[in-house]
Amino acid sequence: MPRSVDRKLIFRLGGIGFLLDIARLVEICEQLADNFNPTYSDLEQGIVGALQFRRTQVPVVDPALLLGVKSELRFSEKRALILKGAEGNWALLVDRVEEISSADRFVSCELPLLLKKSVSRGYTQVSLLAGEPMVHFEADYFYGPRSI
């Protein structure tokens, strides 16, 4: 019987690397412009619009707004990760999708207590990949019942 391997999707916002548990991923959408509707936005919640996905409208969350990350990319150059959530599917706007990697390639490192207290939501764990810090993306903090 094949053994299940814990895998992570590596994506980027600005120059920052993030890790996402692959079990949350439904699909990667590369073409946004034709299926995006900006009228369904709530910028305070990071929702920049809705995306037509499999005959439904799913909210599109831009985590860069909530984290204060700057991106040089135009909207048409970005990608959307369709994620499973407690309230249904939703889309996460990212700059770039890099790869899917086995979790054993990452070295877990503990955030210092002072940093944990000063960091905003969605940023409580970090791992290293070839010496580069990669932030664990905690999707529930950005959309769904636990989000603010």
C-alpha positions as CSV (number, residue, x, y, z in Angstrom):
1,M,0.0,0.0,0.0
2,P,1.5,3.4,-0.9
3,R,2.4,5.7,2.0
4,S,0.8,9.2,2.0
5,V,3.4,11.9,1.8
6,D,2.9,15.3,3.5
7,R,3.3,17.9,0.7
8,K,3.4,21.7,0.7
9,L,2.7,24.1,-2.1
10,I,5.3,26.9,-2.3
11,F,4.0,30.3,-3.4
12,R,5.1,33.9,-3.3
13,L,3.7,37.2,-2.3
14,G,6.1,39.9,-3.2
15,G,9.5,38.4,-2.4
16,I,8.2,36.3,0.6
17,G,7.9,32.6,0.3
18,F,4.8,30.9,1.8
19,L,3.9,27.2,2.4
20,L,0.4,25.9,2.1
21,D,-0.8,22.4,3.0
22,I,-1.6,20.7,-0.3
23,A,-4.7,19.1,1.3
24,R,-6.3,22.6,1.2
25,L,-5.8,23.1,-2.5
26,V,-8.6,22.5,-5.0
27,E,-7.0,24.0,-8.2
28,I,-4.6,26.6,-9.4
29,C,-6.2,29.2,-11.7
30,E,-3.8,31.0,-14.1
31,Q,-6.3,33.1,-16.0
32,L,-8.2,35.5,-13.8
33,A,-9.2,38.5,-15.8
34,D,-12.0,36.9,-17.8
35,N,-13.6,35.3,-14.7
36,F,-13.1,38.0,-12.2
37,N,-15.8,40.4,-10.9
38,P,-14.4,43.3,-8.7
39,T,-17.9,44.5,-7.6
40,Y,-18.1,41.8,-4.9
41,S,-15.3,43.3,-2.7
42,D,-14.8,44.0,1.0
43,L,-11.3,45.5,1.3
44,E,-11.4,45.5,5.1
45,Q,-11.7,41.7,5.0
46,G,-9.1,41.5,2.1
47,I,-11.8,40.4,-0.4
48,V,-11.0,42.0,-3.7
49,G,-13.8,40.5,-5.7
50,A,-15.3,37.2,-6.8
51,L,-14.1,34.6,-9.3
52,Q,-16.3,32.4,-11.5
53,F,-15.2,28.9,-10.6
54,R,-17.1,25.8,-11.7
55,R,-20.4,27.7,-12.2
56,T,-20.2,29.5,-8.8
57,Q,-18.8,32.8,-7.6
58,V,-16.1,32.3,-5.0
59,P,-14.6,35.2,-3.0
60,V,-11.1,36.3,-3.9
61,V,-8.9,37.2,-0.9
62,D,-5.7,39.2,-1.4
63,P,-3.5,38.3,1.6
64,A,-1.0,41.0,0.6
65,L,-3.5,43.7,1.6
66,L,-3.9,42.1,5.1
67,L,-0.2,41.5,5.6
68,G,1.1,44.7,4.1
69,V,3.1,43.0,1.4
70,K,3.9,45.0,-1.7
71,S,3.7,43.3,-5.1
72,E,5.1,44.6,-8.4
73,L,2.9,42.4,-10.5
74,R,-0.2,43.6,-12.3
75,F,-3.5,41.8,-11.5
76,S,-3.4,40.0,-14.9
77,E,0.0,38.5,-14.0
78,K,-1.2,37.0,-10.7
79,R,-2.6,33.5,-10.0
80,A,-5.4,32.3,-7.8
81,L,-5.3,29.3,-5.6
82,I,-8.7,27.8,-5.1
83,L,-8.9,26.5,-1.5
84,K,-11.3,24.4,0.5
85,G,-12.8,26.2,3.4
86,A,-15.4,25.6,6.1
87,E,-17.8,27.8,4.2
88,G,-17.0,26.4,0.8
89,N,-14.3,27.2,-1.8
90,W,-12.5,30.5,-1.9
91,A,-9.7,31.9,-3.9
92,L,-6.3,33.2,-2.7
93,L,-4.6,35.7,-4.8
94,V,-0.8,35.1,-5.1
95,D,2.1,36.5,-7.2
96,R,3.7,33.2,-8.2
97,V,3.3,29.5,-7.6
98,E,6.7,27.8,-7.5
99,E,6.3,24.1,-6.7
100,I,4.8,21.3,-4.7
101,S,7.4,19.8,-2.3
102,S,7.6,17.1,0.3
103,A,7.3,18.5,3.8
104,D,10.5,16.7,4.8
105,R,12.6,19.2,2.8
106,F,11.7,21.9,5.3
107,V,13.4,22.5,8.6
108,S,11.0,23.8,11.2
109,C,12.1,26.7,13.3
110,E,10.3,28.3,16.3
111,L,9.4,31.9,16.2
112,P,10.7,33.9,19.3
113,L,8.0,34.8,21.7
114,L,8.3,38.6,21.1
115,L,7.9,38.1,17.4
116,K,4.8,35.9,17.9
117,K,3.2,38.6,19.9
118,S,3.9,41.3,17.3
119,V,3.0,39.4,14.2
120,S,-0.4,39.8,12.6
121,R,-2.7,36.9,11.8
122,G,-1.6,34.2,9.4
123,Y,2.0,34.2,10.5
124,T,2.8,32.0,13.5
125,Q,5.1,29.3,12.0
126,V,8.2,29.5,9.8
127,S,10.2,26.7,8.2
128,L,13.5,26.9,6.4
129,L,14.1,25.7,2.8
130,A,17.8,25.8,1.8
131,G,18.3,28.6,4.4
132,E,15.3,30.7,3.2
133,P,12.5,31.3,5.7
134,M,9.1,30.2,4.4
135,V,6.0,31.3,6.2
136,H,3.3,28.7,6.9
137,F,0.2,30.2,5.4
138,E,-2.7,29.6,7.8
139,A,-5.7,29.9,5.5
140,D,-8.3,29.9,8.2
141,Y,-7.1,33.3,9.4
142,F,-7.8,34.9,6.1
143,Y,-11.2,33.5,5.2
144,G,-13.9,31.6,7.1
145,P,-15.2,31.5,10.7
146,R,-11.9,32.3,12.3
147,S,-11.0,35.2,10.1
148,I,-11.3,38.8,11.3
